[in-house]
Amino acid sequence: MPTVISFANMKGGVGKTTLCVNLAFELFSQGNKVLVIDNDPQFNATSSLLNPKTYIEKCIKTNQLLTIYNIYEKSPGVGKKRKKINPSMFCKTIWYKSNNESISLDLIPSRIELYETLSNPSHKEYLVDKFIRKHANDYDYVFIDCPPTPSVLTLSAFAASDFVIIPVKPDFFSTLGIPQFINTLADFKERQIDQHDVHPLGIVFTDVDRRLPTETKQSMNRVEKAIEESSEDLLVFSSRLSHLEVFKKTLWQAVPVQRVTGRGTKGKTLATQELKAIASEVLDEIEERKEND
């Protein structure tokens, strides 16, 4: 089974997708087979990895490539036998190693219609977990990009995950999402019905001003204070992701920062170094958790 990690915070605009997508590419570049699941109706992870023309043609117009929506909202099988799920219709290979195509970075895209799941959430908390267990056993890591609200989409990600990484932008409003996240995860763990357990892996600061002005330091201190006041023992990773203009370029090109080309790539080397450092800390923490279990 793969190690499944959700990227979640109950506050939007904190760099969840940026960290999820670029960290996924970093682990892929180290020789891991990685799947990114876009579990957000805003489909930001999809936009970050999938060329818009391909997305419109294969997902929107023709349904050649199915999305996370089709996992939650299966077509009714009244009067006929449901077709078996073909995982290749969900997983789009974005990158693969030229010398070993079995090592790849794949994507299950999302679409705006996923909002429909929020209006009819009953009995859908374990559908993503079921899909991963049945169709994603050959991956080393599965990353789930979550929406910034407590809903069946977030709970389904928790149900499928071994760990949760909490990206936090060091400003006043972003830090307010920490207590709500802790409460949401605790409520889910109290109500879960299977033997699967999910643990917060730690907090990663994102979009950090490299000059570390006073307000940034104060926000970081507020996060640590919020953790101390909670009953949850949360790790704050020392590695962080800086505010770099090159990340805007990744959106225009729909590629991870490590693959940005052309003009305007200042900061690419630093971003890559920071992602390597974050990946190293994350993998070390996962290894330590597994040894202690």
N, C-alpha and C positions, 0 to 999 in steps of 0.2 A: 504493500500500500504506500502511496505517496505521503509525504508530509504536507498537510494542508494548512495554509496560513491565510487568515482574513486580514484585510486592512480596513480599519473602522475607526470612526470618531463620530460623535453625535453633533458635530459642527462641520459645516461645509467650508470649502476653500482652504483646507489645511494641508493640501498636498498628498492626499491619499492615493490618487491615481498616479501622480508623478512618481511617488516612491514605489508603488506596486509595479508599474510597468518597467521602470528602469532597473529596479532590483531583480525583477524576473529575467531581464536580458543579461544582467551581470551573472546570475547563476547559470543561465544557459551558456554564456561564453566560457564558463569554467567547466563545461562538459556535462551539464545536467539537462535532462528532458523536463521542460517546464510548461505547464498549462496555466494561462490566465483566464479566469472566468469573470466577465463583466456582469456584475449582479446589480447594476444601477440603471434605472430607466433613462438617466441622462446620457448613457453610453459614452462616457469620457474615455474609458480604457480602450473601447473599440475605435474611437476617433484617433487615439494616440498610436494605434498599431496597424489599422486597416485603411488602405487607400480609399478615399471617398468614392471614387468611381467603382471600385470593386464592391464596396459595401452596398451601394445603391443597386448595382446590377444583380449581385448574388443574394443579397438579404432582402431587399425591399421589393424589387420588381419580379424576381423569379423564384425566390425561396430555394435556390440551389444550396445555399448555406443557411442552416437553421440557427436560431439564436436561443439564448437563455429563456426567452419567452415561451418557446416550444417545450421546454422542460416543465415549466410551471403550468402552462395552459395547453394541455394536450387536446387534440380534436376529439370530440365525443365518438364513441365506437358503437352507437346504436345501430343494431341490425347488421353489423359486420364486425369481423375480427380486427382489432387494432393492429396496425403494422408494427413490427419490431423496430426499436430504435436503432438506427445506423449511426454510430458515433462519428463516423467520417463526415456526416452531413452537418455536424455541430462544430467540429474542431477544425479550424483553418490554420494550416502551418504558415507562420509568418517568416521565420528564419530557420535554417537548418545548417549543420556543419557540412562543409563541402566534401570532407573525407569520411563522413558518417551521417547519413541522412536520418538515422534513428535518433540522433540527438537533435532536438528541435525546440523552438519556442512556438507554442500553439495558442490559439485564442478561441474561446466561445464568446461571440459578440452579443451585444444587447440591442434593444430597440425601444423607442419611446412607449410602445404599446404595453410594455411591462408594467406600467401604472395600473393596468386592469387587474393585475394580481392583488394590488392593495385593496381593491373594493370587494374581492372575494378570496380572502386568505385562508379559509378553512382547510385543514389537513394538508397544508403545503410546506410545512416547516422542514420536512425530511426529504423532499424531492431532489434537491441538489446533492445531498449526502448519498442518496440511493444511486444517482447517476454516476458520481465519482467512484463509488465502490464497485459498480458494475462495469463501467466503461473507461475508467482512467487509471487502471492498476499499473500501467507501464510507465507512468510518470514518476520522476523523483520528487517534484514539488508541484503543488497546485496553489496558485495565488487567487484569492477572491477579492475583487474590488467592490466594496459595499457602499450603499447610499448613506447619506449623513442623517438618517432619521431612524428611530426604533420602529421597525415594522416587520412583517413576515419575511421580507427580503433579508433583513439583517439577521433575524433569528435563524433563517435557513442556512445562512453562511456560518453562524456559530455552530449549528448542529452538524455541519460537515467538517469543521475545522479542528485541528489539534491545538493551534495557537492563534492569537490575535496580536497583530502589531498596531499600535496606536500612533499614527502620525499627528504631530501637534505643531502648529505654527506659533511661534512665541510672540503672540500679542494678547491683549486682555480678553477679547471676546472668544478667541479660539480655546483658551484655557478653561473657559466655562463648560466646555463639553466633556471634560474629564470626569467629574462626579456623575453626570448623567450616563456616560458610558459604563462606568463601574456598576451603577445601579441596574442598567439594562442587562449587562452580562450576568450579574448576580441573580436577577429575577429569572432569566432564562435557565440558569443552572439549577434553580430550585424546581422548575417545572418540567425539565427534560425527562423523557420517558425511556430512553435507551441507555446503554452502558457507556456510550461515547462521552468523553469529557473534553472541555476546551479550556485553555489557560491563557491569560494575557502574557505575551512574551516580553513586552516592554514598550516604552515610548521612544519614538525617534523624532527629534526636532527637525522640521523642514522649513524651507524658505527663510533661512536664518541670515540676517544682515551680518556680513563678515566683519564689520567694524565693531560688532557687539555693543551698540549704544546702550545707554542706561535703561531705556524702556524694554529692550530685548532681555537684558539680564533680569530685570524685575519680573517679566513674564515667565522666564524660566524658573525663577524662585517660586512664583505662585503655583506653577505646576508641581514642583517638589513638595510644597506645603499642602496642596490639595491631596497628594498621595499620602502624606503623613497623617492627614486627618481622616483618611478612609481606612477601611479594614483590609484593603487589598495591598499586598506587598508587590509593588510594581517597580520593575527595573527601568531606569532612564539610561539609554545607550549613550556612550560618550561621543560616538561618531554622529555626525549630523549632515544634513543636506543644505547647502548655502543657497541664498537668493542669487540666481544667475540668469542673465538674459537669454542664454543659449536654450533654456527650457522652453521659451516661446517658439524658438525655431523648430523644436521637436513636434509641436502641434501642427505647424504649417506643412512639415514633411511627413507626418504620421509615422515617425520612427523613434526608437529610444535615443537618448542623448548620445550614446556611444556611436551611433550611426549617422549623426547629423553631418551634412556635407555643405560645401559652398561657403559663401561669405556669411559673416555673422556668427561664427562658431567659437568666438572667444569664451573661454570658461569651460569648454568641452573637456579638456584634460583634467581640470580641477574636479568637475562633476564626476568624471570617471573614477578618479582617485577616491573621492568621498564615497561613492557607491561600493567600491571594493572594500573600503574600511567598514561600512555598514554591513555588507554581506559577511565579512569575516566575523564581526561581533554576533550577528544573528545566528550564523551556523555554529559558532562556539557555544552560544547559549542553548540552542536546540540540543546539541550533543550532550551538554551537561545535564539538561533536564531529563533526557532519555536514560542517561547512566544512573541518575538518582531515582528513577521510577522503579 
